[in-house]
Amino acid sequence: MKVSDLVNNLGLVVYSGKKGLERSIKGGYASDLLSDVMGNAKEGQVWVTLQTHKNVAAIASLKDLAAVILVKGNRPDEDTAQHSDEEGVPVLGTDQNAFEITGQFYEKLKADGII
């Protein structure tokens, strides 16, 4: 599954990092604790969080994550979007809360045989 497929399947908004929409997704990770993501997220996963600041894009880039989904209508800070564009790591968004979008994302990954 590509990030663009996830955007279309879950009706996500693309805020930044559009050049990374063809990245392959290898799984997902949900957390709002940056140190937890640093220690446990894996390359190619999509990170679900409500955090919007610059460190989100920096960690996503460092861990080579496929994309970030911001929940509850949160939008990336300006410097987050800029870093996302530079690194090609899409920052996506939804009005749903983390529980709702993570459940739908999990079902898509399972249906596609990714997990």
Steps between C-alpha positions, in 0.01 A plus 500: 500500500628846412437812707282632215280188532460568872404862429232387256372210711470692826413844358807668648612856432854547364655800675859468381768265369309418181810366327491209746150380414635198313691370803418141593333432834637216712285551811375755745586649835285715733651712775519858623824445689793596278752286688272199456486556124877549489554172679233281347367619163642315200600611151203518265236528772235772508495690828164609650527793744345826614841671523552774239837661573826487305639203692228281348639552149857462626427165666297377202793581274761353735305172536419497126128470570263482204273780626345667803125526568390789721171435680208708634526765228852603600711662230881501482685806626655701217853377569371142521343528155817657360719219638251243369519652151881504509523137613208364297327347800127570460313655790135402471196590703156391614223634722470157662663421833797264531285203602271529198763555231739243644226237491421574135870508409558166674215339304646629169844363583348167598285481186807567284703232682754751630448393863 
